[in-house]
Amino acid sequence: MKQEDINSELMPSVLKRVMKNYPTISKEETNKERDDSRNIEFQKQKDSAEDIRVAKSKIGKKNRKPSSHCLLCEKTIDEIGGKRVVAQKTLGTYISATYRGGGDPDFPDLSIKIDDARYILFCGKKGMWTDELIEKVKEIYFNNEHPWFCQKCAGKTCHICGEILNNPIGSDVIYDDGCISHVAVLCYNPGCVNESCENHKYVRFGKV
């Protein structure tokens, strides 16, 4: 018998003895390992996406503190009194991911792009947003602050004496810590701060 024929006959038996020393892996186990690997990779991607979402959420919720003075008259809140108004139906500025323009011809919306994903939206009477005022607003936002209007500049004053109202109804107001709340219109007269005016109302513990 030739050596090649002997090798051919011995090879199957040798392979059998060798294979006994190694565990066999079934097709089901191979598929399971592949699925487990895919699941681990998917979980990593999911965790990464969740981390990004949480980070963005924290950034979005971070309060911008009010700037040092009224955007229009440049007086501080201590000088003028009352509350800081950041938005009304036809007045205000805010950051948005959506472009807006036009609308009411007397109070048109204006959007200024500040980066690839965001705009500063300006609401106000036609012609009020000059280039100089727009630059002031941009600078305030870039300083991580929020622009605001005093009650006199926002028109929240007494119809009799012209002094500020106790509450700027129909307005969003900003506090020292950056929190913003809405003063609802509840069909009542908040009165003004001028003690000599017939529209004056005494405020106790923050309530009219």
C-alpha positions in Angstrom: 0.0 0.0 0.0 1.3 3.4 -0.9 2.0 6.1 1.8 -0.6 8.4 0.4 -3.3 5.7 0.8 -2.3 5.0 4.4 -2.5 8.7 5.2 -5.9 9.0 3.6 -7.2 6.1 5.7 -5.7 7.3 9.0 -6.8 11.0 8.6 -10.5 10.5 9.5 -9.7 8.6 12.7 -7.0 11.1 13.7 -9.5 13.9 13.2 -12.1 12.2 15.3 -9.6 11.8 18.2 -8.6 15.5 17.9 -12.2 16.7 17.8 -13.0 14.8 21.0 -10.7 17.2 22.8 -12.5 20.3 21.6 -16.0 21.4 22.4 -18.3 21.6 19.5 -20.2 24.9 18.7 -23.6 24.5 17.3 -25.2 26.8 14.7 -27.6 28.1 17.4 -24.8 29.0 19.7 -23.0 30.8 16.9 -26.1 32.8 16.1 -26.7 33.6 19.8 -23.1 35.0 20.1 -23.6 37.1 17.1 -27.0 38.4 18.4 -25.4 39.1 21.8 -22.6 41.1 20.2 -25.1 43.1 18.2 -27.2 43.7 21.3 -24.2 45.0 23.2 -23.2 47.3 20.4 -26.8 48.6 20.1 -26.9 49.2 23.9 -23.7 51.2 23.6 -25.2 53.4 20.9 -28.4 53.8 22.9 -26.5 54.8 26.0 -24.4 57.3 24.0 -27.6 58.8 22.4 -29.2 59.0 25.9 -26.1 60.8 27.2 -26.3 63.3 24.4 -30.0 63.8 25.0 -29.5 64.4 28.7 -26.7 66.8 28.0 -28.8 68.8 25.5 -31.7 68.8 28.0 -29.5 70.2 30.7 -28.3 72.9 28.3 -31.8 73.8 27.2 -33.1 74.1 30.8 -30.2 76.2 32.0 -31.6 79.6 33.0 -30.2 82.7 31.5 -30.0 85.4 34.1 -31.4 88.9 33.2 -29.1 91.4 31.8 -28.1 94.4 33.9 -30.5 97.0 32.4 -33.6 97.6 30.4 -32.9 97.0 26.7 -34.6 100.3 25.6 -34.1 103.0 28.4 -31.0 101.3 29.8 -32.1 101.8 33.4 -31.6 99.1 36.1 -34.6 97.5 37.8 -33.6 99.3 41.0 -33.8 102.6 39.2 -37.2 102.0 37.5 -38.9 99.6 39.9 -41.5 97.0 39.0 -40.7 93.8 37.2 -38.6 92.8 34.2 -40.7 92.0 31.2 -39.2 89.6 28.7 -42.2 88.9 26.4 -45.7 89.9 25.5 -48.0 89.1 22.6 -46.3 91.7 20.4 -43.0 92.4 22.2 -40.0 90.3 23.1 -37.0 88.3 22.0 -36.1 84.6 22.4 -34.0 81.8 21.0 -35.6 79.4 18.6 -34.7 76.6 16.2 -37.4 77.7 13.8 -37.2 80.7 11.5 -40.1 83.1 11.6 -40.8 86.3 9.6 -43.6 88.6 8.7 -47.0 87.9 10.1 -48.8 91.0 11.4 -47.7 93.9 9.2 -47.8 96.3 12.2 -45.9 93.9 14.5 -43.8 91.7 12.1 -41.6 88.9 13.3 -37.9 89.1 12.6 -35.4 86.2 12.7 -31.6 86.7 12.9 -29.5 83.5 12.5 -26.8 83.1 15.2 -25.4 79.6 14.3 -26.2 76.6 12.2 -29.2 75.6 14.3 -30.6 78.6 16.1 -32.2 82.0 15.5 -32.9 85.0 17.7 -36.6 85.9 17.1 -37.6 89.6 17.5 -41.2 90.6 18.1 -42.2 94.3 18.2 -43.7 97.2 16.5 -42.6 97.7 12.9 -39.3 99.6 12.7 -38.4 99.3 16.4 -35.6 96.8 15.8 -32.7 99.0 14.5 -29.4 97.5 13.7 -27.9 98.9 16.9 -30.7 97.4 19.0 -30.3 94.0 17.3 -26.6 94.0 18.1 -27.3 94.8 21.7 -29.7 91.8 21.9 -27.1 89.5 20.2 -24.4 90.6 22.7 -26.7 89.9 25.7 -27.5 86.4 24.4 -23.9 85.6 23.7 -23.1 86.6 27.3 -25.6 83.9 28.3 -28.0 86.5 29.7 -31.6 87.4 28.8 -32.7 90.8 27.5 -35.7 92.5 29.2 -37.9 95.6 29.2 -38.9 97.7 32.1 -42.6 98.1 32.6 -42.6 101.7 31.3 -40.9 100.7 28.1 -43.2 97.6 27.8 -46.3 99.8 28.3 -47.4 98.3 31.6 -48.2 101.6 33.2 -51.2 103.2 34.9 -53.7 104.7 32.4 -54.2 107.7 34.8 -50.8 108.7 36.1 -48.4 106.8 33.9 -46.6 105.1 36.8 -45.9 101.3 36.7 -48.6 98.8 37.5 -48.3 96.5 40.5 -48.4 93.5 38.1 -47.6 93.7 34.4 -50.6 91.5 33.4 -50.3 89.7 30.1 -46.5 89.5 30.3 -43.7 87.0 30.9 -41.4 88.3 33.6 -37.9 87.2 34.6 -36.5 87.1 38.1 -32.9 87.4 39.4 -32.2 83.7 39.2 -33.4 83.5 35.5 -36.7 81.9 36.2 -39.5 83.1 34.0 -43.2 83.2 34.8 -46.4 84.5 33.2 -48.6 87.1 34.7 -52.0 86.1 33.5 -54.8 88.5 32.5 -57.6 87.7 35.0 -59.9 90.6 34.3 -58.9 92.6 37.3 -57.3 95.9 37.8 -53.8 95.4 39.4 -53.6 99.1 40.4 -50.5 101.2 40.3 -47.7 102.0 42.7 -48.4 105.8 42.8 -49.9 106.5 46.3 -51.3 109.8 45.1 -53.2 108.3 42.2 -56.8 107.2 42.5 -55.8 103.9 40.8 -53.3 103.1 43.5 -53.6 99.8 45.3 -51.6 98.7 48.3 -49.6 95.5 47.8 -49.1 93.2 50.7 -47.0 90.1 50.6 -46.8 90.3 46.8 -50.5 90.4 46.3 -52.8 93.2 45.2 
